[in-house]
Amino acid sequence: MTTAGANPVIDQSMEKLREIEDKIRELFDKVNDVMSWVPDILSDLIEPVRRA
Protein backbone atom coordinates (compact mmCIF):
# COMPACT_ATOMS: atom_id res chain seq x y z
CA MET A 1 0.00 0.00 0.00
CA THR A 2 1.30 3.47 -0.84
CA THR A 3 1.29 6.43 1.48
CA ALA A 4 -0.22 9.75 0.54
CA GLY A 5 2.08 11.68 -1.76
CA ALA A 6 4.18 8.63 -2.62
CA ASN A 7 2.65 8.16 -6.06
CA PRO A 8 1.82 11.22 -8.17
CA VAL A 9 -0.53 9.20 -10.40
CA ILE A 10 -2.65 8.24 -7.40
CA ASP A 11 -2.60 11.83 -6.14
CA GLN A 12 -3.74 13.11 -9.55
CA SER A 13 -6.46 10.46 -9.71
CA MET A 14 -7.74 11.37 -6.27
CA GLU A 15 -7.82 15.06 -7.21
CA LYS A 16 -9.78 14.27 -10.38
CA LEU A 17 -12.18 12.16 -8.32
CA ARG A 18 -12.79 15.11 -5.99
CA GLU A 19 -13.39 17.38 -9.00
CA ILE A 20 -15.89 14.92 -10.47
CA GLU A 21 -17.69 14.60 -7.13
CA ASP A 22 -17.91 18.42 -6.92
CA LYS A 23 -19.33 18.62 -10.45
CA ILE A 24 -21.90 15.94 -9.68
CA ARG A 25 -22.90 17.79 -6.52
CA GLU A 26 -23.27 21.03 -8.53
CA LEU A 27 -25.42 19.23 -11.10
CA PHE A 28 -27.73 17.82 -8.44
CA ASP A 29 -28.01 21.26 -6.83
CA LYS A 30 -28.98 22.81 -10.17
CA VAL A 31 -31.50 20.07 -10.95
CA ASN A 32 -33.08 20.46 -7.52
CA ASP A 33 -33.20 24.22 -8.00
CA VAL A 34 -34.97 23.85 -11.35
CA MET A 35 -37.38 21.30 -9.91
CA SER A 36 -38.34 23.74 -7.17
CA TRP A 37 -39.70 26.07 -9.88
CA VAL A 38 -42.06 23.47 -11.36
CA PRO A 39 -45.70 24.49 -10.84
CA ASP A 40 -47.75 22.44 -8.40
CA ILE A 41 -49.99 21.19 -11.18
CA LEU A 42 -47.00 19.26 -12.57
CA SER A 43 -45.86 17.89 -9.22
CA ASP A 44 -47.15 14.39 -10.08
CA LEU A 45 -44.65 14.29 -12.92
CA ILE A 46 -41.59 15.30 -10.92
CA GLU A 47 -42.34 13.53 -7.64
CA PRO A 48 -40.83 10.20 -8.82
CA VAL A 49 -37.66 12.09 -9.80
CA ARG A 50 -37.43 13.74 -6.40
CA ARG A 51 -37.79 10.39 -4.65
CA ALA A 52 -35.01 8.81 -6.71
Biopython code that builds the backbone (N, CA, C, O; Angstrom):
import numpy as np
from Bio.PDB.StructureBuilder import StructureBuilder

atoms = [
    (1, "MET", "N", (0.846, -1.181, 0.000)),
    (1, "MET", "CA", (0.000, 0.000, 0.000)),
    (1, "MET", "C", (0.894, 1.248, 0.000)),
    (1, "MET", "O", (1.913, 1.292, 0.688)),
    (2, "THR", "N", (0.500, 2.248, -0.774)),
    (2, "THR", "CA", (1.304, 3.475, -0.835)),
    (2, "THR", "C", (0.785, 4.487, 0.168)),
    (2, "THR", "O", (-0.387, 4.486, 0.544)),
    (3, "THR", "N", (1.694, 5.346, 0.586)),
    (3, "THR", "CA", (1.289, 6.425, 1.479)),
    (3, "THR", "C", (0.919, 7.642, 0.657)),
    (3, "THR", "O", (1.294, 7.749, -0.510)),
    (4, "ALA", "N", (0.199, 8.538, 1.251)),
    (4, "ALA", "CA", (-0.223, 9.752, 0.542)),
    (4, "ALA", "C", (1.000, 10.515, 0.068)),
    (4, "ALA", "O", (1.940, 10.739, 0.831)),
    (5, "GLY", "N", (0.981, 10.917, -1.210)),
    (5, "GLY", "CA", (2.085, 11.675, -1.756)),
    (5, "GLY", "C", (3.191, 10.810, -2.340)),
    (5, "GLY", "O", (4.103, 11.329, -2.983)),
    (6, "ALA", "N", (3.128, 9.512, -2.130)),
    (6, "ALA", "CA", (4.178, 8.634, -2.619)),
    (6, "ALA", "C", (4.051, 8.377, -4.115)),
    (6, "ALA", "O", (5.054, 8.119, -4.780)),
    (7, "ASN", "N", (2.856, 8.442, -4.647)),
    (7, "ASN", "CA", (2.648, 8.162, -6.062)),
    (7, "ASN", "C", (1.865, 9.305, -6.697)),
    (7, "ASN", "O", (0.688, 9.490, -6.389)),
    (8, "PRO", "N", (2.497, 10.068, -7.573)),
    (8, "PRO", "CA", (1.816, 11.219, -8.172)),
    (8, "PRO", "C", (0.598, 10.835, -9.008)),
    (8, "PRO", "O", (-0.350, 11.614, -9.110)),
    (9, "VAL", "N", (0.615, 9.651, -9.603)),
    (9, "VAL", "CA", (-0.535, 9.204, -10.404)),
    (9, "VAL", "C", (-1.754, 9.010, -9.505)),
    (9, "VAL", "O", (-2.865, 9.390, -9.872)),
    (10, "ILE", "N", (-1.550, 8.430, -8.348)),
    (10, "ILE", "CA", (-2.650, 8.235, -7.398)),
    (10, "ILE", "C", (-3.144, 9.583, -6.901)),
    (10, "ILE", "O", (-4.350, 9.804, -6.791)),
    (11, "ASP", "N", (-2.215, 10.487, -6.599)),
    (11, "ASP", "CA", (-2.604, 11.829, -6.141)),
    (11, "ASP", "C", (-3.434, 12.554, -7.195)),
    (11, "ASP", "O", (-4.447, 13.177, -6.878)),
    (12, "GLN", "N", (-2.995, 12.467, -8.464)),
    (12, "GLN", "CA", (-3.744, 13.112, -9.550)),
    (12, "GLN", "C", (-5.123, 12.483, -9.713)),
    (12, "GLN", "O", (-6.111, 13.181, -9.943)),
    (13, "SER", "N", (-5.182, 11.163, -9.593)),
    (13, "SER", "CA", (-6.462, 10.455, -9.714)),
    (13, "SER", "C", (-7.421, 10.868, -8.600)),
    (13, "SER", "O", (-8.610, 11.080, -8.838)),
    (14, "MET", "N", (-6.901, 10.977, -7.403)),
    (14, "MET", "CA", (-7.743, 11.373, -6.269)),
    (14, "MET", "C", (-8.239, 12.803, -6.446)),
    (14, "MET", "O", (-9.386, 13.103, -6.113)),
    (15, "GLU", "N", (-7.401, 13.682, -6.960)),
    (15, "GLU", "CA", (-7.816, 15.065, -7.209)),
    (15, "GLU", "C", (-8.910, 15.110, -8.270)),
    (15, "GLU", "O", (-9.890, 15.841, -8.123)),
    (16, "LYS", "N", (-8.746, 14.330, -9.337)),
    (16, "LYS", "CA", (-9.782, 14.271, -10.383)),
    (16, "LYS", "C", (-11.078, 13.712, -9.822)),
    (16, "LYS", "O", (-12.157, 14.182, -10.182)),
    (17, "LEU", "N", (-10.993, 12.723, -8.951)),
    (17, "LEU", "CA", (-12.183, 12.157, -8.318)),
    (17, "LEU", "C", (-12.910, 13.227, -7.515)),
    (17, "LEU", "O", (-14.136, 13.322, -7.576)),
    (18, "ARG", "N", (-12.170, 14.028, -6.767)),
    (18, "ARG", "CA", (-12.789, 15.114, -5.993)),
    (18, "ARG", "C", (-13.463, 16.128, -6.918)),
    (18, "ARG", "O", (-14.557, 16.612, -6.626)),
    (19, "GLU", "N", (-12.804, 16.445, -8.037)),
    (19, "GLU", "CA", (-13.388, 17.382, -9.000)),
    (19, "GLU", "C", (-14.687, 16.827, -9.578)),
    (19, "GLU", "O", (-15.672, 17.553, -9.709)),
    (20, "ILE", "N", (-14.687, 15.550, -9.919)),
    (20, "ILE", "CA", (-15.890, 14.916, -10.466)),
    (20, "ILE", "C", (-17.010, 14.919, -9.433)),
    (20, "ILE", "O", (-18.159, 15.217, -9.758)),
    (21, "GLU", "N", (-16.675, 14.588, -8.190)),
    (21, "GLU", "CA", (-17.690, 14.604, -7.127)),
    (21, "GLU", "C", (-18.277, 16.001, -6.960)),
    (21, "GLU", "O", (-19.485, 16.150, -6.776)),
    (22, "ASP", "N", (-17.426, 17.026, -7.024)),
    (22, "ASP", "CA", (-17.910, 18.416, -6.916)),
    (22, "ASP", "C", (-18.844, 18.758, -8.071)),
    (22, "ASP", "O", (-19.880, 19.390, -7.867)),
    (23, "LYS", "N", (-18.481, 18.341, -9.283)),
    (23, "LYS", "CA", (-19.326, 18.620, -10.455)),
    (23, "LYS", "C", (-20.664, 17.907, -10.347)),
    (23, "LYS", "O", (-21.698, 18.474, -10.700)),
    (24, "ILE", "N", (-20.654, 16.681, -9.866)),
    (24, "ILE", "CA", (-21.903, 15.941, -9.685)),
    (24, "ILE", "C", (-22.777, 16.632, -8.651)),
    (24, "ILE", "O", (-23.988, 16.756, -8.834)),
    (25, "ARG", "N", (-22.160, 17.079, -7.567)),
    (25, "ARG", "CA", (-22.903, 17.791, -6.522)),
    (25, "ARG", "C", (-23.520, 19.073, -7.077)),
    (25, "ARG", "O", (-24.668, 19.398, -6.771)),
    (26, "GLU", "N", (-22.751, 19.805, -7.900)),
    (26, "GLU", "CA", (-23.268, 21.027, -8.531)),
    (26, "GLU", "C", (-24.442, 20.710, -9.451)),
    (26, "GLU", "O", (-25.436, 21.435, -9.468)),
    (27, "LEU", "N", (-24.327, 19.635, -10.211)),
    (27, "LEU", "CA", (-25.417, 19.226, -11.105)),
    (27, "LEU", "C", (-26.681, 18.928, -10.320)),
    (27, "LEU", "O", (-27.760, 19.398, -10.680)),
    (28, "PHE", "N", (-26.561, 18.150, -9.248)),
    (28, "PHE", "CA", (-27.732, 17.822, -8.438)),
    (28, "PHE", "C", (-28.342, 19.079, -7.827)),
    (28, "PHE", "O", (-29.565, 19.205, -7.756)),
    (29, "ASP", "N", (-27.500, 20.006, -7.386)),
    (29, "ASP", "CA", (-28.012, 21.261, -6.829)),
    (29, "ASP", "C", (-28.802, 22.042, -7.876)),
    (29, "ASP", "O", (-29.862, 22.592, -7.576)),
    (30, "LYS", "N", (-28.285, 22.090, -9.103)),
    (30, "LYS", "CA", (-28.981, 22.814, -10.168)),
    (30, "LYS", "C", (-30.295, 22.131, -10.540)),
    (30, "LYS", "O", (-31.310, 22.797, -10.742)),
    (31, "VAL", "N", (-30.273, 20.808, -10.627)),
    (31, "VAL", "CA", (-31.498, 20.069, -10.951)),
    (31, "VAL", "C", (-32.543, 20.299, -9.859)),
    (31, "VAL", "O", (-33.711, 20.545, -10.161)),
    (32, "ASN", "N", (-32.135, 20.223, -8.620)),
    (32, "ASN", "CA", (-33.077, 20.458, -7.517)),
    (32, "ASN", "C", (-33.615, 21.881, -7.546)),
    (32, "ASN", "O", (-34.788, 22.111, -7.254)),
    (33, "ASP", "N", (-32.760, 22.834, -7.897)),
    (33, "ASP", "CA", (-33.201, 24.216, -7.998)),
    (33, "ASP", "C", (-34.254, 24.372, -9.090)),
    (33, "ASP", "O", (-35.278, 25.024, -8.882)),
    (34, "VAL", "N", (-34.004, 23.778, -10.243)),
    (34, "VAL", "CA", (-34.969, 23.851, -11.350)),
    (34, "VAL", "C", (-36.271, 23.166, -10.958)),
    (34, "VAL", "O", (-37.352, 23.673, -11.256)),
    (35, "MET", "N", (-36.176, 22.033, -10.300)),
    (35, "MET", "CA", (-37.384, 21.302, -9.911)),
    (35, "MET", "C", (-38.213, 22.091, -8.902)),
    (35, "MET", "O", (-39.428, 21.910, -8.830)),
    (36, "SER", "N", (-37.588, 22.947, -8.139)),
    (36, "SER", "CA", (-38.343, 23.741, -7.166)),
    (36, "SER", "C", (-39.210, 24.790, -7.858)),
    (36, "SER", "O", (-40.131, 25.329, -7.245)),
    (37, "TRP", "N", (-38.925, 25.088, -9.133)),
    (37, "TRP", "CA", (-39.697, 26.073, -9.882)),
    (37, "TRP", "C", (-40.865, 25.455, -10.650)),
    (37, "TRP", "O", (-41.653, 26.175, -11.263)),
    (38, "VAL", "N", (-40.983, 24.132, -10.621)),
    (38, "VAL", "CA", (-42.058, 23.466, -11.361)),
    (38, "VAL", "C", (-43.388, 23.781, -10.670)),
    (38, "VAL", "O", (-43.494, 23.662, -9.449)),
    (39, "PRO", "N", (-44.399, 24.182, -11.439)),
    (39, "PRO", "CA", (-45.696, 24.486, -10.838)),
    (39, "PRO", "C", (-46.308, 23.257, -10.162)),
    (39, "PRO", "O", (-46.044, 22.117, -10.545)),
    (40, "ASP", "N", (-47.124, 23.521, -9.157)),
    (40, "ASP", "CA", (-47.748, 22.440, -8.396)),
    (40, "ASP", "C", (-48.566, 21.505, -9.278)),
    (40, "ASP", "O", (-48.662, 20.311, -8.995)),
    (41, "ILE", "N", (-49.146, 22.031, -10.327)),
    (41, "ILE", "CA", (-49.985, 21.195, -11.181)),
    (41, "ILE", "C", (-49.177, 20.073, -11.853)),
    (41, "ILE", "O", (-49.734, 19.054, -12.261)),
    (42, "LEU", "N", (-47.871, 20.274, -11.961)),
    (42, "LEU", "CA", (-46.999, 19.261, -12.569)),
    (42, "LEU", "C", (-46.252, 18.422, -11.528)),
    (42, "LEU", "O", (-45.374, 17.635, -11.883)),
    (43, "SER", "N", (-46.587, 18.580, -10.282)),
    (43, "SER", "CA", (-45.860, 17.889, -9.219)),
    (43, "SER", "C", (-45.935, 16.371, -9.342)),
    (43, "SER", "O", (-45.002, 15.674, -8.944)),
    (44, "ASP", "N", (-47.043, 15.844, -9.892)),
    (44, "ASP", "CA", (-47.149, 14.391, -10.075)),
    (44, "ASP", "C", (-46.089, 13.871, -11.033)),
    (44, "ASP", "O", (-45.668, 12.718, -10.933)),
    (45, "LEU", "N", (-45.659, 14.714, -11.959)),
    (45, "LEU", "CA", (-44.653, 14.288, -12.921)),
    (45, "LEU", "C", (-43.235, 14.278, -12.333)),
    (45, "LEU", "O", (-42.418, 13.430, -12.694)),
    (46, "ILE", "N", (-42.947, 15.216, -11.433)),
    (46, "ILE", "CA", (-41.587, 15.300, -10.918)),
    (46, "ILE", "C", (-41.391, 14.587, -9.586)),
    (46, "ILE", "O", (-40.255, 14.387, -9.158)),
    (47, "GLU", "N", (-42.463, 14.204, -8.935)),
    (47, "GLU", "CA", (-42.338, 13.533, -7.638)),
    (47, "GLU", "C", (-41.504, 12.252, -7.725)),
    (47, "GLU", "O", (-40.663, 12.029, -6.854)),
    (48, "PRO", "N", (-41.699, 11.403, -8.736)),
    (48, "PRO", "CA", (-40.829, 10.204, -8.818)),
    (48, "PRO", "C", (-39.354, 10.565, -8.975)),
    (48, "PRO", "O", (-38.490, 9.836, -8.488)),
    (49, "VAL", "N", (-39.055, 11.661, -9.637)),
    (49, "VAL", "CA", (-37.659, 12.087, -9.803)),
    (49, "VAL", "C", (-37.104, 12.559, -8.469)),
    (49, "VAL", "O", (-35.951, 12.272, -8.145)),
    (50, "ARG", "N", (-37.886, 13.260, -7.710)),
    (50, "ARG", "CA", (-37.427, 13.737, -6.399)),
    (50, "ARG", "C", (-37.151, 12.578, -5.445)),
    (50, "ARG", "O", (-36.221, 12.632, -4.640)),
    (51, "ARG", "N", (-37.968, 11.531, -5.543)),
    (51, "ARG", "CA", (-37.793, 10.394, -4.648)),
    (51, "ARG", "C", (-36.577, 9.547, -5.015)),
    (51, "ARG", "O", (-36.055, 8.808, -4.180)),
    (52, "ALA", "N", (-36.136, 9.653, -6.242)),
    (52, "ALA", "CA", (-35.012, 8.814, -6.711)),
    (52, "ALA", "C", (-33.689, 9.255, -6.152)),
    (52, "ALA", "O", (-32.659, 8.651, -6.452)),
]
sb = StructureBuilder()
sb.init_structure("model")
sb.init_model(0)
sb.init_chain("A")
sb.init_seg("    ")
for serial, (resi, resn, name, xyz) in enumerate(atoms, 1):
    if name == "N":
        sb.init_residue(resn, " ", resi, " ")
    sb.init_atom(name, np.array(xyz, "f"), 0.0, 1.0, " ", f" {name:<3s}", serial, name[0])
structure = sb.get_structure()
